[in-house]
Amino acid sequence: MQKLLAFVDIFVESQEMDNVLASLIKLENLQELYEVTGEFDIVTLVSAADIEEFRDILKNRIMKIKGVKSTVSSIVLKAHKGPKCIEDNKPTSSSV
């Protein structure tokens, strides 16, 4: 069974940005972590075994970091292009 993937966009108190980034880097479920311009301050890609684990990561790890104001999450339904597609697009012996 594939893991659940979700993009978590994070709003941060500006004076706490370095603290938030340092704390997020330590979370093993974060696959990707970007400091960005625009509406959000940080964009992450989080993996979890299921929705319950994702809820725990969001509620008890990310949201408890000092300086995190709020988050917006988008659960990935299907990856069509990018590094997460590599496993699904491996050539089979009949296609080679």
C-alpha positions as CSV (number, residue, x, y, z in Angstrom):
1,M,0.0,0.0,0.0
2,Q,1.3,3.5,-0.9
3,K,1.9,6.1,1.7
4,L,-0.3,9.1,2.1
5,L,1.3,12.3,0.7
6,A,0.2,15.8,1.6
7,F,1.5,19.2,0.9
8,V,1.4,21.3,4.1
9,D,1.7,25.0,3.6
10,I,2.7,26.8,6.8
11,F,2.2,30.4,8.0
12,V,5.0,31.4,10.3
13,E,5.6,34.4,12.7
14,S,8.5,36.1,10.9
15,Q,10.8,36.4,13.9
16,E,10.5,32.6,14.4
17,M,11.3,31.5,10.8
18,D,14.8,30.0,11.7
19,N,13.4,28.2,14.7
20,V,10.5,26.7,12.7
21,L,12.8,25.6,9.8
22,A,15.2,24.0,12.3
23,S,12.4,22.1,14.0
24,L,10.8,21.0,10.7
25,I,14.1,19.6,9.4
26,K,14.2,17.2,12.3
27,L,10.8,15.6,11.4
28,E,11.4,12.3,9.6
29,N,8.0,12.4,7.8
30,L,8.9,15.5,5.9
31,Q,10.0,14.5,2.4
32,E,10.6,18.0,1.1
33,L,10.9,21.4,2.8
34,Y,10.9,24.8,1.0
35,E,11.0,28.4,2.3
36,V,8.9,30.3,-0.3
37,T,7.6,33.7,-1.3
38,G,3.9,34.3,-1.8
39,E,0.9,33.5,0.4
40,F,2.7,30.9,2.6
41,D,6.1,31.1,4.3
42,I,7.0,27.4,4.1
43,V,5.8,24.5,1.8
44,T,6.4,20.9,2.8
45,L,5.6,17.5,1.5
46,V,4.7,15.1,4.3
47,S,4.4,11.3,4.1
48,A,2.3,9.2,6.4
49,A,1.1,5.6,6.6
50,D,-2.5,6.7,6.7
51,I,-4.8,9.7,7.6
52,E,-4.5,9.0,11.4
53,E,-0.7,9.3,11.2
54,F,-1.0,12.4,9.1
55,R,-3.3,14.0,11.7
56,D,-0.9,13.2,14.4
57,I,2.1,14.7,12.5
58,L,0.1,17.9,11.8
59,K,-1.6,18.3,15.2
60,N,1.1,17.1,17.5
61,R,4.3,17.9,15.7
62,I,4.0,20.7,13.1
63,M,1.3,22.8,14.9
64,K,3.2,22.6,18.2
65,I,6.3,24.2,16.8
66,K,6.8,27.7,18.4
67,G,6.2,30.2,15.6
68,V,3.8,28.2,13.5
69,K,0.6,30.3,13.1
70,S,-1.5,28.0,10.9
71,T,-1.3,25.5,8.1
72,V,-3.2,24.6,4.9
73,S,-3.0,21.0,3.8
74,S,-3.6,19.4,0.4
75,I,-3.6,15.6,0.2
76,V,-2.1,14.1,-3.0
77,L,-4.6,12.0,-4.8
78,K,-2.3,10.9,-7.7
79,A,1.2,12.0,-8.8
80,H,1.3,12.5,-12.6
81,K,4.9,13.8,-13.0
82,G,7.9,14.3,-10.7
83,P,10.0,12.2,-8.4
84,K,7.1,10.5,-6.7
85,C,6.1,9.0,-10.0
86,I,9.3,7.1,-10.6
87,E,8.0,3.9,-8.8
88,D,4.8,3.9,-10.9
89,N,6.5,4.5,-14.2
90,K,9.2,1.8,-14.2
91,P,9.4,0.1,-17.6
92,T,8.1,-3.4,-17.6
93,S,9.8,-6.2,-19.6
94,S,7.0,-6.0,-22.2
95,S,7.6,-2.3,-22.8
96,V,11.3,-2.4,-23.3
